[in-house]
């Protein structure tokens, strides 16, 4: 039995959050590192400096094996939080579901958010994200 090959090219490059006012992951850079995905995550919070974290992700492909990557799965420690990132491509955009647990402080609830990312120069938001307050 042969091991399927997942083409990582569709995920490669820099991705920027459409919601410029959002806290959390503002941008993510995806590159290949020995048949794995290496993610460089930049995130921010109100009044905080941007933090950069490096982590490894597992590429995901369609059922059946060979073909382009359709997403990734990563589990990591970001600051004081344990996170699961489930990213997937949808019509040329990257959507990431972020699941967060605060093991060091049980009083902080577990959270989940979904954010949408574009590649600068390829797709630009035409206005604020749906539901965002206008300046």
C-alpha positions as CSV (number, residue, x, y, z in Angstrom):
1,X,0.0,0.0,0.0
2,X,1.3,3.4,-0.9
3,X,1.1,6.5,1.3
4,X,-1.0,9.2,-0.2
5,X,0.7,12.5,-1.1
6,X,-1.0,15.7,-0.2
7,X,0.0,18.7,-2.2
8,X,0.5,21.6,0.3
9,X,0.8,24.4,-2.3
10,X,-2.7,25.7,-1.9
11,X,-2.1,26.5,1.8
12,X,1.3,28.1,1.4
13,X,1.9,31.8,2.1
14,X,0.7,34.6,4.2
15,X,-3.0,35.0,5.3
16,X,-4.5,38.0,6.9
17,X,-7.8,38.2,9.0
18,X,-10.6,40.1,7.1
19,X,-11.7,41.6,10.5
20,X,-9.0,44.2,11.2
21,X,-10.6,45.0,14.6
22,X,-10.6,41.4,15.8
23,X,-8.6,40.1,18.7
24,X,-7.0,36.7,18.4
25,X,-5.2,35.5,15.3
26,X,-4.6,38.5,13.1
27,X,-2.4,36.7,10.5
28,X,-0.9,33.4,9.8
29,X,2.1,32.4,7.6
30,X,2.1,28.8,6.3
31,X,5.2,27.1,4.9
32,X,6.3,23.5,4.3
33,X,8.8,21.9,6.6
34,X,9.7,18.3,5.9
35,X,6.2,17.3,4.6
36,X,4.6,19.0,7.6
37,X,3.0,22.5,7.8
38,X,4.9,25.1,9.8
39,X,2.6,27.9,11.0
40,X,3.7,31.3,12.2
41,X,0.8,32.8,14.1
42,X,0.5,36.5,14.9
43,X,-2.2,37.4,17.4
44,X,-3.2,40.4,19.4
45,X,-5.5,41.5,22.2
46,X,-6.8,44.9,23.3
47,X,-3.9,46.9,24.7
48,X,-1.4,44.1,24.0
49,X,1.5,43.8,21.7
50,X,1.3,41.3,18.9
51,X,2.7,37.9,19.8
52,X,4.2,35.5,17.3
53,X,4.0,31.8,17.9
54,X,5.4,28.9,15.8
55,X,3.7,25.6,15.6
56,X,3.4,22.5,13.5
57,X,0.2,21.4,11.8
58,X,-1.0,18.2,10.1
59,X,-2.3,18.8,6.5
60,X,-5.7,17.4,5.7
61,X,-6.8,16.2,2.2
62,X,-10.0,14.9,0.7
63,X,-11.0,11.3,1.2
64,X,-9.1,9.0,-1.1
65,X,-5.6,10.3,-0.6
66,X,-3.6,12.0,-3.3
67,X,-4.5,15.6,-4.1
68,X,-4.4,19.1,-2.8
69,X,-4.5,19.9,0.8
70,X,-7.9,21.2,1.9
71,X,-7.0,22.3,5.4
72,X,-4.9,21.6,8.5
73,X,-5.2,20.6,12.1
74,X,-2.9,22.0,14.8
75,X,-2.8,21.6,18.6
76,X,-0.6,24.0,20.5
77,X,0.0,26.1,23.6
78,X,-0.4,29.8,22.8
79,X,0.5,31.8,25.9
80,X,-1.5,30.4,28.8
81,X,-4.0,28.8,26.5
82,X,-4.3,25.4,24.9
83,X,-5.7,25.7,21.4
84,X,-6.9,23.6,18.6
85,X,-6.8,25.2,15.1
86,X,-8.8,23.6,12.4
87,X,-8.2,25.5,9.1
88,X,-9.8,24.8,5.8
89,X,-9.9,26.3,2.4
90,X,-13.1,27.6,1.0
91,X,-13.2,29.3,-2.5
92,X,-9.7,30.6,-2.2
93,X,-10.1,31.8,1.4
94,X,-8.8,30.2,4.6
95,X,-11.3,29.7,7.5
96,X,-9.9,28.8,10.9
97,X,-12.0,27.5,13.8
98,X,-10.1,28.2,17.0
99,X,-11.0,26.2,20.1
100,X,-9.4,27.6,23.3
101,X,-9.0,26.1,26.8
102,X,-7.4,27.8,29.8
103,X,-6.0,25.0,31.9
104,X,-4.2,27.3,34.3
105,X,-7.3,29.2,35.3
106,X,-10.5,27.0,35.4
107,X,-12.6,30.2,36.0
108,X,-12.0,31.3,32.4
109,X,-14.5,29.6,30.1
110,X,-13.5,27.5,27.1
111,X,-14.2,29.5,23.9
112,X,-14.5,28.9,20.2
113,X,-14.4,31.4,17.4
114,X,-14.2,31.3,13.6
115,X,-12.1,33.7,11.5
116,X,-11.7,34.2,7.8
117,X,-8.4,35.0,6.1
118,X,-7.3,36.2,2.7
119,X,-4.0,36.4,0.9
120,X,-2.9,40.0,0.5
121,X,-2.9,41.1,-3.1
122,X,-5.3,38.3,-4.2
123,X,-8.5,39.2,-2.3
124,X,-9.2,42.3,-0.3
125,X,-12.1,43.0,1.9
126,X,-14.3,45.7,0.3
127,X,-15.6,46.9,3.7
128,X,-15.9,46.0,7.3
129,X,-16.9,42.4,8.0
130,X,-20.5,41.6,8.4
131,X,-21.8,42.7,11.8
132,X,-18.8,45.0,12.5
133,X,-19.4,48.5,13.8
134,X,-18.6,51.2,11.3
135,X,-16.0,53.9,12.4
